[in-house]
Amino acid sequence: MANTAYPASYYAASANPTPSRPALQDDVETDVCVIGAGYTGLSSALFLLENGFKVTVLEAAKVGFGASGRNGGQIVNSYSRDIDVIERSVGPQQAQLLGNMAFEGGRIIRERVAKYQIQCDLKDGGVFAALTDKQMGHLESQKCLWERFGHTQLELLDQRRIREVVACEEYVGGMLDMSGGHIHPLNLALGEAAAVESLGGVIYEQSPAVRIERGASPVVHTPQGKVRAKFIIVAGNAYLGNLVPELAAKSMPCGTQVIATEPLGEELARSLLPQDYCVEDCNYLLDYYRLTGDKRLIFGGGVVYGARDPANIEAIIRPKMLKAFPQLKDVKIDYAWTGNFLLTLSRLPQVGRLGDNIYYSQGCSGHGVTYTHLAGKVLAEALRGQAERFDAFADLPHYPFPGGQLLRTPFAAMGAWYYGLRDKLGF
Ligand SMILES: Cc1cc2nc3c(=O)[nH]c(=O)nc-3n(C[C@H](O)[C@H](O)[C@H](O)COP(=O)(O)OP(=O)(O)OC[C@H]3O[C@@H](n4cnc5c(N)ncnc54)[C@H](O)[C@@H]3O)c2cc1C
């Protein structure tokens, strides 16, 4: 049996101790079988266990192996497309429901961290940095929009103020969201997995779901066992492959890369980000960065179609980091890694049900740390028979990628190239 390990990353190297979990080798019965132990799967499992369900989680590799254990660690509110776009697409009533939920994921993370004592370097405060006046204008509208949906922990930053929170000369201003923030993402996932187990949930690692037998009492098959369940939650996101062809057809895995510097030391670290907020810029192909608990700079950026080796990654991301912080020119890069997120054509998440008992959530298109935590709650509500919030997501239109599985990558790459050009030219 293949034993898939974590990719070499700063997160894997600084992960909290965690048990190695066995592969499924039996036939088991459960209320809910969750496929995938990333944030979507773990958050669903936790909410279900807290509500009395028996839950079995199948993970193809290890807990947090996918995007949840590799991401930039930024707690960013709302969705990859904002509420005004949703409002124009689906009307005010559905938008109101979705808008009310747009800031809930960050609260769920904080509640989880407090309730289950998860050690994941949680810090408050995230900055959206504007590179142009047009982007600053957009942030001003975004603040009004978010305030309309009850989110008030926001502050616009003029050029002088943003220099006080980030030592980068490129920005004309920004917006500080004190309910944003950052975490060690793998340690959050590992802490959530421990919480699942503390409530009686069972997680099998190295146990890929290879086939789903649909029907009134569905069965999930792994190479050496099977799980019969009342419900299935599909939470494999960009790593799901073709297990559920309906889901593969309307989404596209995309790679994005991250580097971690050597420890910078307290003084240099504080000179870059004095309040230890995380930062993302407002470009479509955005750069994002933050400090770790041991004062490294984690820097991610851009979207690449296809995996990369670490030498490649450093060559792509380091120049972006030096553009923001030329003062880091002599700093060594200790880690470089890649991960996949799942893009949808609308850039809105896809949530739904296949038949009566197979539920899914996927495709938050970049910003997923908060959304996936909310998704777990919304899926669990639906399984308990309270589907109003689930339906608000499920009713969002889903579109197949033009060109099908063969041509979707070049089409999306052309789209990204166009938006990248817009970012460069500032329009
Ligand atoms: C490099 C990178 C940086 C990012 N930075 C940020 C950020 O800073 N802020 C933010 O908000 N978002 C960020 N994101 C996005 C965010 O990480 C994801 O949206 C989120 O983690 C997705 O969680 P998930 O549980 O849906 O999927 P994943 O975390 O990918 O988990 C899916 C899991 O399912 C498993 N699986 C797949 N198929 C099967 C199967 N057949 N059987 C069993 N198990 C299976 C996989 O092994 C994997 O562990 C980033 C993503 C990447 C890749």
The ligand as an SDF file (V2000), in Angstrom:
LIG
                    3D

 53 58  0  0  0  0  0  0  0  0999 V2000
   -0.7240   27.1420   -1.4330 C   0  0  0  0  0  0  0  0  0  0  0  0
   -2.0910   27.5740   -1.0230 C   0  0  0  0  0  0  0  0  0  0  0  0
   -2.2520   28.7480   -0.3110 C   0  0  0  0  0  0  0  0  0  0  0  0
   -3.5270   29.1390    0.1210 C   0  0  0  0  0  0  0  0  0  0  0  0
   -3.6230   30.2180    0.9390 N   0  0  0  0  0  0  0  0  0  0  0  0
   -4.8300   30.5210    1.4780 C   0  0  0  0  0  0  0  0  0  0  0  0
   -4.9250   31.5400    2.4520 C   0  0  0  0  0  0  0  0  0  0  0  0
   -3.9180   32.1110    2.8980 O   0  0  0  0  0  0  0  0  0  0  0  0
   -6.1610   31.8760    2.9110 N   0  0  0  0  0  0  0  0  0  0  0  0
   -7.2940   31.2270    2.4840 C   0  0  0  0  0  0  0  0  0  0  0  0
   -8.3990   31.5820    2.9000 O   0  0  0  0  0  0  0  0  0  0  0  0
   -7.2170   30.2040    1.6080 N   0  0  0  0  0  0  0  0  0  0  0  0
   -6.0120   29.8200    1.1150 C   0  0  0  0  0  0  0  0  0  0  0  0
   -5.9190   28.7590    0.2820 N   0  0  0  0  0  0  0  0  0  0  0  0
   -7.1240   27.9480    0.0190 C   0  0  0  0  0  0  0  0  0  0  0  0
   -7.4810   27.0190    1.1950 C   0  0  0  0  0  0  0  0  0  0  0  0
   -6.3260   26.4380    1.7200 O   0  0  0  0  0  0  0  0  0  0  0  0
   -8.4500   25.9340    0.7080 C   0  0  0  0  0  0  0  0  0  0  0  0
   -9.5810   26.5620    0.1460 O   0  0  0  0  0  0  0  0  0  0  0  0
   -8.9320   24.9980    1.8160 C   0  0  0  0  0  0  0  0  0  0  0  0
   -7.8830   24.5570    2.6340 O   0  0  0  0  0  0  0  0  0  0  0  0
   -9.6530   23.8140    1.1840 C   0  0  0  0  0  0  0  0  0  0  0  0
   -9.9840   22.8960    2.1950 O   0  0  0  0  0  0  0  0  0  0  0  0
  -10.6720   21.5370    1.8160 P   0  0  0  0  0  0  0  0  0  0  0  0
  -10.8470   20.7530    3.0560 O   0  0  0  0  0  0  0  0  0  0  0  0
  -11.9020   21.8030    1.0220 O   0  0  0  0  0  0  0  0  0  0  0  0
   -9.6440   20.8200    0.8240 O   0  0  0  0  0  0  0  0  0  0  0  0
   -8.2080   20.1910    1.1340 P   0  0  0  0  0  0  0  0  0  0  0  0
   -7.5640   20.8370    2.2870 O   0  0  0  0  0  0  0  0  0  0  0  0
   -7.4540   20.1470   -0.1310 O   0  0  0  0  0  0  0  0  0  0  0  0
   -8.5410   18.7170    1.6410 O   0  0  0  0  0  0  0  0  0  0  0  0
   -9.0130   17.7060    0.8030 C   0  0  0  0  0  0  0  0  0  0  0  0
   -8.5490   16.3880    1.4080 C   0  0  0  0  0  0  0  0  0  0  0  0
   -9.2460   15.3380    0.7910 O   0  0  0  0  0  0  0  0  0  0  0  0
   -8.3570   14.2560    0.5850 C   0  0  0  0  0  0  0  0  0  0  0  0
   -8.9180   13.4360   -0.4890 N   0  0  0  0  0  0  0  0  0  0  0  0
   -9.0800   13.7730   -1.7850 C   0  0  0  0  0  0  0  0  0  0  0  0
   -9.6370   12.7520   -2.4700 N   0  0  0  0  0  0  0  0  0  0  0  0
   -9.8560   11.7620   -1.5720 C   0  0  0  0  0  0  0  0  0  0  0  0
  -10.3980   10.4560   -1.6770 C   0  0  0  0  0  0  0  0  0  0  0  0
  -10.8150    9.9430   -2.8380 N   0  0  0  0  0  0  0  0  0  0  0  0
  -10.4710    9.6910   -0.5550 N   0  0  0  0  0  0  0  0  0  0  0  0
  -10.0490   10.1910    0.6450 C   0  0  0  0  0  0  0  0  0  0  0  0
   -9.5030   11.4140    0.7850 N   0  0  0  0  0  0  0  0  0  0  0  0
   -9.4180   12.1930   -0.3060 C   0  0  0  0  0  0  0  0  0  0  0  0
   -7.0310   14.9110    0.2530 C   0  0  0  0  0  0  0  0  0  0  0  0
   -5.9440   14.0610    0.4680 O   0  0  0  0  0  0  0  0  0  0  0  0
   -7.0540   16.1320    1.1740 C   0  0  0  0  0  0  0  0  0  0  0  0
   -6.4310   15.8630    2.3990 O   0  0  0  0  0  0  0  0  0  0  0  0
   -4.6670   28.3540   -0.2140 C   0  0  0  0  0  0  0  0  0  0  0  0
   -4.5160   27.1940   -0.9560 C   0  0  0  0  0  0  0  0  0  0  0  0
   -3.2390   26.7850   -1.3560 C   0  0  0  0  0  0  0  0  0  0  0  0
   -3.0970   25.5190   -2.1340 C   0  0  0  0  0  0  0  0  0  0  0  0
  1  2  1  0
  2  3  1  0
  2 52  2  0
  3  4  2  0
  4  5  1  0
  4 50  1  0
  5  6  2  0
  6  7  1  0
  6 13  1  0
  7  8  2  0
  7  9  1  0
  9 10  1  0
 10 11  2  0
 10 12  1  0
 12 13  2  0
 13 14  1  0
 14 15  1  0
 14 50  1  0
 15 16  1  0
 16 17  1  0
 16 18  1  0
 18 19  1  0
 18 20  1  0
 20 21  1  0
 20 22  1  0
 22 23  1  0
 23 24  1  0
 24 25  2  0
 24 26  1  0
 24 27  1  0
 27 28  1  0
 28 29  2  0
 28 30  1  0
 28 31  1  0
 31 32  1  0
 32 33  1  0
 33 34  1  0
 33 48  1  0
 34 35  1  0
 35 36  1  0
 35 46  1  0
 36 37  1  0
 36 45  1  0
 37 38  2  0
 38 39  1  0
 39 40  1  0
 39 45  2  0
 40 41  1  0
 40 42  2  0
 42 43  1  0
 43 44  2  0
 44 45  1  0
 46 47  1  0
 46 48  1  0
 48 49  1  0
 50 51  2  0
 51 52  1  0
 52 53  1  0
M  END
$$$$
